[in-house]
């Protein structure tokens, strides 16, 4: 059965893709959860127009976000966290905490989804953070310091 994905579905495809899936998967999983709709000629035409509009707005959003992030290159982000005597953090700092710190210190709003972090940060010191916007990768320097007791 051909369906149009209305959102990203792991191992199937991305939003706006037209995919051929089994009838049972479409009828029992994708359609009831509103993750997809039947791929009729009219629906495909509608989704193409919607996709074009979405890509245009996404391009504008990405450009504004890239502009904001380029301003941040010179800014040094600082996070304070609880540590032990050896300089290890009690709790790791993840993408969400980094996004909040960047938003707070720069005045611009950054989504945690664009921050690429292999593992949570668990030590004080200087760390390089990668931010991905579209095809652009930007690296920022972040400083993690011990919270004063």
Backbone as a printed PyTorch tensor [residue, N CA C, xyz], in Angstrom:
tensor([[[ 0.8520, -1.1710,  0.0000],
         [ 0.0000,  0.0000,  0.0000],
         [ 0.9000,  1.2360,  0.0000]],

        [[ 0.6150,  2.1810, -0.8600],
         [ 1.3810,  3.4240, -0.9130],
         [ 0.7970,  4.4230,  0.0830]],

        [[ 1.7080,  5.0050,  0.8780],
         [ 1.3050,  6.0070,  1.8550],
         [ 2.2340,  7.2080,  1.7580]],

        [[ 1.7490,  8.3430,  2.2400],
         [ 2.5440,  9.5640,  2.3360],
         [ 2.8330,  9.7730,  3.8170]],

        [[ 4.0980,  9.8630,  4.1590],
         [ 4.4680, 10.0540,  5.5630],
         [ 4.2200, 11.4980,  5.9790]],

        [[ 3.5310, 11.6590,  7.0950],
         [ 3.2220, 12.9860,  7.6190],
         [ 4.2290, 13.4340,  8.6620]],

        [[ 5.1250, 12.5370,  9.0440],
         [ 6.2080, 12.8430,  9.9730],
         [ 7.3150, 11.8220,  9.7500]],

        [[ 8.4820, 12.0680, 10.3180],
         [ 9.5830, 11.1180, 10.1880],
         [ 9.2180,  9.8310, 10.9240]],

        [[ 9.4130,  8.7010, 10.2550],
         [ 9.1440,  7.3940, 10.8470],
         [10.4440,  6.5890, 10.7590]],

        [[11.0120,  6.2010, 11.9110],
         [12.2790,  5.4620, 11.8850],
         [12.1940,  4.2140, 11.0170]],

        [[13.2430,  3.9760, 10.2640],
         [13.4120,  2.8210,  9.3820],
         [12.4370,  2.7890,  8.1980]],

        [[11.5950,  3.8100,  8.0550],
         [10.6510,  3.8690,  6.9280],
         [11.0020,  5.0540,  6.0250]],

        [[11.0260,  6.2560,  6.5810],
         [11.3410,  7.4230,  5.7680],
         [11.0980,  8.7240,  6.4950]],

        [[11.3000,  9.8010,  5.7760],
         [11.1420, 11.1450,  6.3150],
         [ 9.7890, 11.7260,  5.9230]],

        [[ 9.4430, 12.8150,  6.5970],
         [ 8.1990, 13.5200,  6.3180],
         [ 8.1280, 13.8610,  4.8350]],

        [[ 6.9560, 13.7260,  4.2410],
         [ 6.6300, 14.0040,  2.8460],
         [ 7.0420, 12.8770,  1.8840]],

        [[ 7.7160, 11.8300,  2.3480],
         [ 8.0930, 10.7220,  1.4620],
         [ 6.8670,  9.8870,  1.1040]],

        [[ 6.8440,  9.3880, -0.1340],
         [ 5.8140,  8.4390, -0.5560],
         [ 6.4670,  7.0650, -0.4940]],

        [[ 5.9270,  6.1900,  0.3490],
         [ 6.5300,  4.8740,  0.5740],
         [ 5.5150,  3.7690,  0.3300]],

        [[ 6.0270,  2.6270, -0.0390],
         [ 5.2060,  1.4340, -0.2270],
         [ 5.4300,  0.5400,  0.9910]],

        [[ 4.3950,  0.3720,  1.8170],
         [ 4.4900, -0.4510,  3.0300],
         [ 3.4180, -1.5330,  2.9830]],

        [[ 3.5440, -2.5100,  3.8620],
         [ 2.5460, -3.5840,  3.8770],
         [ 1.1900, -3.0230,  4.3160]],

        [[ 0.1370, -3.6650,  3.8600],
         [-1.2220, -3.2140,  4.1940],
         [-1.4550, -3.1940,  5.7000]],

        [[-1.0290, -4.2540,  6.3790],
         [-1.2410, -4.3440,  7.8230],
         [-0.5240, -3.2430,  8.5790]],

        [[ 0.7230, -2.9510,  8.1780],
         [ 1.4930, -1.9030,  8.8480],
         [ 0.8230, -0.5450,  8.6490]],

        [[ 0.3570, -0.2980,  7.4350],
         [-0.3050,  0.9790,  7.1510],
         [-1.6280,  1.0910,  7.9050]],

        [[-2.4650,  0.0610,  7.8180],
         [-3.8100,  0.1270,  8.4060],
         [-3.8060,  0.0390,  9.9330]],

        [[-2.8820, -0.7080, 10.4890],
         [-2.8830, -0.9190, 11.9380],
         [-1.9370, -0.0070, 12.7050]],

        [[-0.9750,  0.5870, 12.0280],
         [ 0.0190,  1.3730, 12.7520],
         [ 0.1010,  2.8180, 12.2610]],

        [[ 0.4500,  3.0080, 10.9880],
         [ 0.7060,  4.3540, 10.4800],
         [-0.5430,  5.2320, 10.3970]],

        [[-1.5910,  4.7050,  9.8070],
         [-2.8080,  5.5100,  9.6260],
         [-3.5060,  5.8510, 10.9420]],

        [[-3.7110,  4.9020, 11.8710],
         [-4.3730,  5.2610, 13.1310],
         [-3.5860,  6.2770, 13.9730]],

        [[-2.2730,  6.2440, 13.8610],
         [-1.4380,  7.1700, 14.6340],
         [-1.2040,  8.4820, 13.8960]],

        [[-1.8380,  8.6260, 12.7510],
         [-1.7280,  9.8270, 11.9250],
         [-0.2820, 10.1460, 11.5510]],

        [[ 0.5070,  9.0870, 11.3290],
         [ 1.8780,  9.2450, 10.8680],
         [ 1.9430,  9.2140,  9.3450]],

        [[ 0.8650,  8.7790,  8.7240],
         [ 0.8120,  8.6930,  7.2610],
         [-0.6310,  8.8010,  6.7980]],

        [[-0.7830,  9.0460,  5.4840],
         [-2.1140,  9.0090,  4.8820],
         [-2.0080,  8.3030,  3.5500]],

        [[-3.1370,  7.8430,  3.0470],
         [-3.1800,  7.1060,  1.7910],
         [-2.6250,  7.9780,  0.6640]],

        [[-1.8700,  7.3770, -0.2270],
         [-1.2530,  8.1100, -1.3350],
         [-2.1530,  8.0410, -2.5670]],

        [[-3.0600,  8.9870, -2.6570],
         [-3.8820,  9.1260, -3.8610],
         [-3.2360, 10.1940, -4.7370]],

        [[-3.6630, 10.3010, -5.9790],
         [-3.0970, 11.2940, -6.8870],
         [-3.2810, 12.7030, -6.3200]],

        [[-4.4740, 12.9780, -5.8130],
         [-4.7700, 14.2980, -5.2610],
         [-3.9230, 14.5470, -4.0080]],

        [[-3.7950, 13.5410, -3.1500],
         [-3.0100, 13.6940, -1.9170],
         [-1.5350, 13.9290, -2.2370]],

        [[-1.0170, 13.2730, -3.2650],
         [ 0.3890, 13.4620, -3.6500],
         [ 0.6130, 14.8830, -4.1560]],

        [[-0.3270, 15.4140, -4.9330],
         [-0.2180, 16.7910, -5.4150],
         [-0.2460, 17.7780, -4.2520]],

        [[-1.1480, 17.5300, -3.3040],
         [-1.2480, 18.4070, -2.1370],
         [ 0.0330, 18.3680, -1.3070]],

        [[ 0.5770, 17.1680, -1.1150],
         [ 1.7600, 17.0230, -0.2730],
         [ 2.9810, 17.6510, -0.9550]],

        [[ 3.0490, 17.6040, -2.2850],
         [ 4.1570, 18.2420, -3.0010],
         [ 4.1270, 19.7570, -2.7910]],

        [[ 2.9260, 20.3410, -2.8690],
         [ 2.7850, 21.7830, -2.6420],
         [ 3.1490, 22.1230, -1.1930]],

        [[ 2.6890, 21.3050, -0.2660],
         [ 2.9860, 21.5190,  1.1480],
         [ 4.4860, 21.3750,  1.4150]],

        [[ 5.1090, 20.4010,  0.7540],
         [ 6.5510, 20.1670,  0.9230],
         [ 7.3450, 21.3740,  0.4250]],

        [[ 6.9440, 21.9080, -0.7220],
         [ 7.6250, 23.0770, -1.2870],
         [ 7.5320, 24.2620, -0.3300]],

        [[ 6.3460, 24.4930,  0.2010],
         [ 6.1320, 25.5970,  1.1420],
         [ 6.9530, 25.3740,  2.4170]],

        [[ 6.9620, 24.1330,  2.9070],
         [ 7.7170, 23.7910,  4.1190],
         [ 9.2100, 24.0230,  3.9100]],

        [[ 9.7410, 23.6060,  2.7590],
         [11.1690, 23.7680,  2.4820],
         [11.5590, 25.2350,  2.3720]],

        [[10.6720, 26.0510,  1.8040],
         [10.9510, 27.4870,  1.7130],
         [11.0050, 28.1250,  3.0950]],

        [[10.0370, 27.8090,  3.9470],
         [10.0480, 28.3770,  5.2990],
         [11.2170, 27.8300,  6.1140]],

        [[11.5500, 26.5530,  5.9080],
         [12.6740, 25.9510,  6.6320],
         [13.9870, 26.6220,  6.2260]],

        [[14.0970, 26.9800,  4.9480],
         [15.3040, 27.6520,  4.4680],
         [15.4590, 29.0050,  5.1510]],

        [[14.3730, 29.7330,  5.2930],
         [14.4000, 31.0430,  5.9530],
         [14.7710, 30.8800,  7.4250]],

        [[14.1770, 29.8950,  8.0810],
         [14.4730, 29.6310,  9.4930],
         [15.9370, 29.2470,  9.6630]],

        [[16.4440, 28.3960,  8.7770],
         [17.8460, 27.9790,  8.8510],
         [18.7900, 29.1580,  8.6500]],

        [[18.4550, 30.0580,  7.7240],
         [19.2940, 31.2300,  7.4860],
         [19.3460, 32.1200,  8.7160]],

        [[18.1940, 32.3460,  9.3550],
         [18.1640, 33.1720, 10.5670],
         [18.9280, 32.5050, 11.6990]],

        [[18.7670, 31.1950, 11.8220],
         [19.4620, 30.4390, 12.8530],
         [20.9670, 30.4700, 12.6180]],

        [[21.3780, 30.3300, 11.3710],
         [22.7920, 30.3700, 11.0210],
         [23.3860, 31.7450, 11.3200]],

        [[22.6120, 32.7760, 11.0450],
         [23.0340, 34.1380, 11.3400],
         [23.2350, 34.3210, 12.8430]],

        [[22.2980, 33.8080, 13.6290],
         [22.4000, 33.8870, 15.0920],
         [23.6100, 33.1260, 15.5960]],

        [[23.8350, 31.9400, 15.0490],
         [24.9420, 31.1010, 15.5070],
         [26.2860, 31.7010, 15.1070]],

        [[26.3620, 32.3140, 13.9240],
         [27.6120, 32.9580, 13.5120],
         [27.9810, 34.0950, 14.4540]],

        [[26.9890, 34.7580, 15.0280],
         [27.2580, 35.7990, 16.0260],
         [27.8310, 35.1820, 17.2980]],

        [[27.4890, 33.9140, 17.5470],
         [27.9250, 33.2420, 18.7690],
         [29.3580, 32.7390, 18.7030]],

        [[29.9600, 32.6940, 17.5090],
         [31.3040, 32.1420, 17.3610],
         [32.3030, 32.7970, 18.3130]],

        [[32.1790, 34.1080, 18.4940],
         [33.1120, 34.8350, 19.3620],
         [32.7270, 34.7440, 20.8290]],

        [[31.4700, 34.4030, 21.0980],
         [30.9930, 34.3110, 22.4770],
         [31.4780, 33.0130, 23.1110]],

        [[31.9550, 33.1090, 24.3360],
         [32.4120, 31.9150, 25.0380],
         [31.3160, 31.5220, 26.0350]],

        [[30.7250, 30.3650, 25.8120],
         [29.6360, 29.8770, 26.6530],
         [30.2340, 29.3020, 27.9270]],

        [[29.6060, 29.6370, 29.0520],
         [30.0970, 29.1560, 30.3440],
         [28.9640, 28.4910, 31.1120]],

        [[29.2460, 27.3080, 31.6320],
         [28.2720, 26.5760, 32.4490],
         [28.9270, 26.2280, 33.7710]],

        [[28.1940, 26.4320, 34.8460],
         [28.6890, 26.0480, 36.1680],
         [27.9250, 24.8170, 36.6330]],

        [[28.6640, 23.8710, 37.2210],
         [28.0420, 22.6170, 37.6340],
         [28.6850, 22.1120, 38.9220]],

        [[27.9610, 21.2660, 39.6420],
         [28.4860, 20.6560, 40.8670],
         [29.5330, 19.6130, 40.5050]],

        [[30.6580, 19.6550, 41.2100],
         [31.7440, 18.7130, 40.9320],
         [32.2710, 18.1190, 42.2340]],

        [[33.0560, 17.0510, 42.0850],
         [33.7550, 16.4980, 43.2380],
         [35.1600, 17.0950, 43.2710]],

        [[36.0010, 16.6400, 44.1710],
         [37.3410, 17.1920, 44.3250],
         [38.2270, 16.9430, 43.0930]],

        [[37.9410, 15.9060, 42.3450],
         [38.7550, 15.5420, 41.1890],
         [38.3490, 16.2830, 39.9120]],

        [[37.3300, 17.1150, 39.9680],
         [36.8870, 17.8640, 38.7950],
         [35.8840, 17.1280, 37.9320]],

        [[35.3320, 16.0520, 38.4380],
         [34.3060, 15.2960, 37.7020],
         [32.9360, 15.8390, 38.1000]],

        [[32.0510, 15.9350, 37.1180],
         [30.6980, 16.4350, 37.3900],
         [29.8390, 15.3450, 38.0020]],

        [[28.9440, 15.7400, 38.8960],
         [28.0100, 14.7760, 39.4770],
         [26.9920, 14.3190, 38.4320]],

        [[26.5850, 15.2350, 37.5620],
         [25.6340, 14.9020, 36.4970],
         [26.2040, 15.4140, 35.1780]],

        [[26.0930, 14.6160, 34.1340],
         [26.6030, 15.0150, 32.8360],
         [25.8010, 16.1650, 32.2480]],

        [[26.4680, 16.9800, 31.4510],
         [25.8150, 18.0970, 30.7710],
         [25.4890, 17.6370, 29.3530]],

        [[24.2080, 17.6400, 29.0270],
         [23.7490, 17.1770, 27.7150],
         [23.4000, 18.3280, 26.7880]],

        [[22.9000, 17.9780, 25.6290],
         [22.5540, 18.9690, 24.6040],
         [21.4890, 19.9500, 25.1030]],

        [[20.5540, 19.4630, 25.9040],
         [19.4840, 20.3340, 26.4140],
         [20.0550, 21.4320, 27.2990]],

        [[20.9580, 21.0680, 28.2080],
         [21.5600, 22.0470, 29.1130],
         [22.4360, 23.0370, 28.3400]],

        [[23.1370, 22.5370, 27.3200],
         [23.9840, 23.4060, 26.5040],
         [23.1190, 24.4050, 25.7410]],

        [[22.0190, 23.9360, 25.1570],
         [21.1090, 24.8160, 24.4130],
         [20.5330, 25.8880, 25.3310]],

        [[20.1710, 25.5060, 26.5520],
         [19.6430, 26.4770, 27.5120],
         [20.6930, 27.5250, 27.8650]],

        [[21.9470, 27.0850, 28.0670],
         [23.0270, 28.0130, 28.4090],
         [23.3030, 28.9730, 27.2550]],

        [[23.3270, 28.4610, 26.0300],
         [23.5650, 29.3140, 24.8640],
         [22.4330, 30.3280, 24.7240]],

        [[21.1960, 29.8630, 24.8700],
         [20.0410, 30.7590, 24.7530],
         [20.0720, 31.8340, 25.8220]],

        [[20.4230, 31.4420, 27.0250],
         [20.4510, 32.3740, 28.1580],
         [21.5590, 33.4120, 28.0020]],

        [[22.7330, 32.9850, 27.5750],
         [23.8840, 33.8790, 27.5150],
         [23.9500, 34.7130, 26.2470]],

        [[23.2590, 34.2800, 25.1890],
         [23.3320, 35.0170, 23.9260],
         [22.0710, 35.8170, 23.6320]],

        [[20.9680, 35.4350, 24.2440],
         [19.7140, 36.1110, 23.9720],
         [18.9540, 35.5010, 22.8010]],

        [[19.5880, 34.6110, 22.0390],
         [18.9280, 33.9280, 20.9260],
         [18.4470, 32.5640, 21.3760]],

        [[17.4240, 32.0510, 20.7430],
         [16.8790, 30.7490, 21.1320],
         [17.4920, 29.6740, 20.2500]],

        [[18.1060, 28.6720, 20.8850],
         [18.7460, 27.5650, 20.1910],
         [18.0420, 26.2770, 20.6050]],

        [[17.7270, 25.4340, 19.6250],
         [17.0810, 24.1520, 19.8840],
         [18.1520, 23.1000, 20.1540]],

        [[17.9120, 22.2390, 21.1210],
         [18.8970, 21.2150, 21.4790],
         [19.0900, 20.1790, 20.3680]],

        [[18.1610, 20.0970, 19.4300],
         [18.2560, 19.1130, 18.3500],
         [19.3960, 19.4140, 17.3790]],

        [[19.8360, 20.6630, 17.3070],
         [20.8960, 21.0090, 16.3650],
         [22.2870, 20.8720, 16.9720]],

        [[22.3590, 20.5460, 18.2570],
         [23.6500, 20.3780, 18.9280],
         [24.0770, 18.9200, 18.8140]],

        [[25.2730, 18.7170, 18.2600],
         [25.8050, 17.3660, 18.1030],
         [26.7690, 17.1020, 19.2610]],

        [[26.4320, 16.1030, 20.0490],
         [27.2180, 15.7750, 21.2270],
         [27.3150, 14.2630, 21.3070]],

        [[28.5440, 13.7310, 21.2280],
         [28.7250, 12.2800, 21.2600],
         [28.3240, 11.7010, 22.6080]],

        [[28.8240, 12.3020, 23.6680],
         [28.5270, 11.8710, 25.0360],
         [28.3120, 13.0980, 25.8900]],

        [[27.5440, 12.9760, 26.9780],
         [27.3970, 14.1070, 27.8790],
         [28.7600, 14.5260, 28.4530]],

        [[28.9120, 15.7930, 28.6880],
         [30.1590, 16.3130, 29.2480],
         [30.1780, 16.0210, 30.7430]],

        [[31.2930, 15.4420, 31.2220],
         [31.3640, 15.0280, 32.6200],
         [32.5960, 15.5650, 33.3400]],

        [[33.3130, 16.5090, 32.7170],
         [34.5010, 17.0700, 33.3340],
         [34.5050, 18.5780, 33.1860]],

        [[35.1560, 19.2680, 34.1360],
         [35.3100, 20.7100, 33.9990],
         [36.3960, 20.9770, 32.9630]],

        [[36.3840, 22.1720, 32.4030],
         [37.3880, 22.5500, 31.4090],
         [36.7520, 23.0680, 30.1350]],

        [[37.5870, 23.2050, 29.0970],
         [37.1490, 23.6990, 27.7930],
         [36.6490, 22.5340, 26.9400]],

        [[35.5420, 22.7350, 26.2600],
         [34.9710, 21.7070, 25.3900],
         [34.5130, 22.3690, 24.0920]],

        [[34.6570, 21.6360, 22.9910],
         [34.1970, 22.1150, 21.6900],
         [32.8370, 21.5020, 21.4020]],

        [[31.8900, 22.3490, 21.0650],
         [30.5200, 21.9280, 20.7810],
         [30.2470, 22.1320, 19.3000]],

        [[29.6860, 21.1190, 18.6480],
         [29.3320, 21.2160, 17.2300],
         [27.8400, 21.5110, 17.1030]],

        [[27.5420, 22.4940, 16.2660],
         [26.1570, 22.8440, 15.9800],
         [25.9490, 22.6580, 14.4860]],

        [[24.9070, 21.9190, 14.1210],
         [24.6350, 21.6190, 12.7200],
         [23.3240, 22.2900, 12.3040]],

        [[23.4280, 23.1460, 11.2910],
         [22.2580, 23.8160, 10.7220],
         [22.2830, 23.5600,  9.2280]],

        [[21.3340, 22.7690,  8.7540],
         [21.3110, 22.4090,  7.3400],
         [22.5680, 21.6310,  6.9990]],

        [[23.3590, 22.1490,  6.0780],
         [24.6140, 21.5070,  5.6890],
         [25.8200, 22.1390,  6.3690]],

        [[25.5960, 23.1400,  7.1900],
         [26.6720, 23.8700,  7.8590],
         [26.9750, 23.2720,  9.2230]],

        [[28.2680, 23.1700,  9.5430],
         [28.7020, 22.7480, 10.8700],
         [29.5040, 23.8820, 11.4820]],

        [[29.1430, 24.2630, 12.6920],
         [29.8150, 25.3460, 13.3850],
         [30.2970, 24.8160, 14.7270]],

        [[31.5080, 25.1960, 15.0950],
         [32.0580, 24.7620, 16.3720],
         [32.1450, 25.9430, 17.3180]],

        [[31.6690, 25.7480, 18.5420],
         [31.7320, 26.7530, 19.5880],
         [32.5620, 26.2210, 20.7430]],

        [[33.2000, 27.1230, 21.4670],
         [33.9520, 26.7250, 22.6440],
         [33.0850, 26.9710, 23.8690]],

        [[33.0450, 25.9700, 24.7270],
         [32.2510, 26.0680, 25.9480],
         [33.1520, 25.7550, 27.1340]],

        [[32.9830, 26.5150, 28.1790],
         [33.7730, 26.3270, 29.3840],
         [32.8670, 25.8030, 30.4950]],

        [[33.2710, 24.7020, 31.1110],
         [32.5380, 24.1460, 32.2400],
         [33.3630, 24.4180, 33.4880]],

        [[32.7630, 25.0990, 34.4650],
         [33.4720, 25.4510, 35.6910],
         [32.7350, 24.8640, 36.8900]],

        [[33.5000, 24.6610, 37.9510],
         [32.9250, 24.1530, 39.1990],
         [32.1040, 25.2330, 39.8490]],

        [[30.9500, 24.8530, 40.3450],
         [30.0770, 25.7650, 41.0550],
         [30.6770, 26.0370, 42.4310]],

        [[30.6970, 27.3090, 42.8060],
         [31.2660, 27.6590, 44.1040],
         [30.3470, 27.1980, 45.2260]],

        [[30.9720, 26.6200, 46.2470],
         [30.1790, 26.0720, 47.3570],
         [30.1280, 27.0140, 48.5120]]])
